[in-house]
């Protein structure tokens, strides 16, 4: 993914976490003011809190900031293998549809049957931040690996024709990935063959290595 892209992802996730914390802090304060006024059902109470908190200018600014990045935050999480979609099931007695809910989007609009637990949102944010931090360390060490830069340059050169084709609007992602993976497998095989010949292996031993390589 690259060091600078990963660093950007990490920055977005940390800012998102900070904004969520500020949003919930305002909602908690608003909830304290409303708790003695009425008895609410869960979803009604949430809406009442949001309506009251919306009068706070800072609250609106934070919601606007979250709304701008919420789709990208979900994409970042999914890119690192963090599942952000959960299914909300209705109570058996009441019935109703099973609703797919994006955990992060529920911070702004929670359409689930019973409400998305804040702790689940918090855990998913921390999981994603953890994955970003681990990947950032890996990408940082790659910056000082000359083989990584050689590979990156080769990949860029190979991708030039595909990038030119994609300008026309043709989706070449799958073709490109397949072609590049095959090419690097070929390069890997050539390096192995040269190494084996350097060690003085026989033709029969070389044949067994090549057959083993293609059986992967």
WOLINHU-V636718 format. One record per backbone hydrogen bond with DSSP energy under -0.5 kcal/mol. CO is the residue of the C=O (numbers start at 1). NH is the residue of the N-H. E is the energy in kcal/mol with one decimal. If there is no record, write none. Layout:
CO,NH,E  CO,NH,E
This chain:
2,6,-2.3  3,7,-2.5  4,8,-1.9  5,9,-2.4  6,10,-2.4  7,11,-2.1  8,12,-2.3  9,13,-2.3  10,14,-2.2  11,15,-2.2  12,16,-2.3  13,17,-2.2  14,18,-2.0  15,19,-2.4  16,20,-2.5  17,21,-2.2  18,22,-2.0  19,23,-2.4  20,24,-2.6  21,25,-1.7  22,26,-1.7  23,27,-2.1  24,28,-2.6  25,29,-1.9  26,30,-2.3  27,31,-2.4  28,32,-1.7  29,33,-1.1  30,34,-1.3  31,35,-1.7  34,37,-2.2  34,38,-1.0  38,40,-0.6  41,45,-3.0  42,46,-2.0  43,47,-2.0  44,48,-2.4  45,49,-2.4  46,50,-2.4  47,51,-2.7  48,52,-2.1  49,53,-2.9  50,54,-1.9  52,55,-1.1  53,56,-2.3  55,57,-0.6  56,60,-1.6  57,61,-2.0  58,62,-2.3  59,63,-2.3  60,64,-2.1  61,65,-2.0  62,66,-2.5  63,67,-2.6  64,68,-1.7  65,69,-1.1  66,69,-0.5  66,70,-1.5  69,73,-2.7  70,74,-1.8  71,75,-1.9  72,76,-2.6  73,77,-2.4  74,78,-2.5  75,79,-2.3  76,80,-1.3  77,80,-0.5  77,82,-2.9  78,81,-1.6  81,83,-0.6  84,86,-0.5  84,103,-3.3  86,101,-3.4  87,89,-0.6  88,99,-2.3  91,95,-3.3  97,99,-0.6  98,100,-0.5  99,88,-3.1  101,86,-2.7  101,103,-0.6  102,106,-1.8  104,107,-1.3  105,108,-1.4  105,109,-2.3  109,111,-0.9  117,120,-0.7  117,121,-1.4  118,122,-2.7  119,123,-2.7  120,124,-2.2  121,125,-2.0  122,126,-2.3  123,127,-2.6  124,128,-2.1  125,129,-2.5  126,130,-2.5  127,131,-2.1  128,132,-2.4  129,133,-2.6  130,134,-2.1  131,135,-2.3  132,136,-2.5  133,137,-1.7  134,138,-1.6  135,139,-2.7  136,140,-2.2  137,141,-1.9  138,142,-1.4  139,143,-1.1  140,143,-0.5  141,144,-1.1  142,145,-2.0  144,146,-0.7  145,148,-0.8  145,149,-1.3  146,150,-2.2  147,151,-2.4  148,152,-2.5  149,153,-2.3  150,154,-2.3  151,155,-2.7  152,156,-2.2  153,157,-2.4  154,158,-2.6  155,159,-2.0  156,160,-0.8  157,160,-0.8  159,163,-2.8  160,164,-2.0  161,165,-2.0  162,166,-2.5  163,167,-1.0  165,168,-1.4  165,170,-0.9  166,169,-1.9  170,172,-0.8  172,176,-3.0  173,177,-2.6  174,178,-2.2  175,179,-2.6  176,180,-2.9  177,181,-2.3  178,182,-2.0  179,183,-2.4  180,184,-2.5  181,185,-1.5  182,186,-2.0  183,187,-2.4  184,188,-2.4  185,189,-2.0  186,190,-2.3  187,191,-2.2  188,192,-2.1  189,193,-2.6  190,194,-2.4  191,195,-2.2  192,196,-2.6  193,197,-2.6  194,198,-1.9  195,199,-1.4  196,200,-0.6  196,201,-1.9  197,200,-0.8  202,206,-2.2  203,207,-2.4  204,208,-1.9  205,209,-1.9  206,210,-2.2  207,211,-2.5  208,212,-2.1  209,213,-2.0  210,214,-2.0  211,215,-0.8  213,216,-1.2
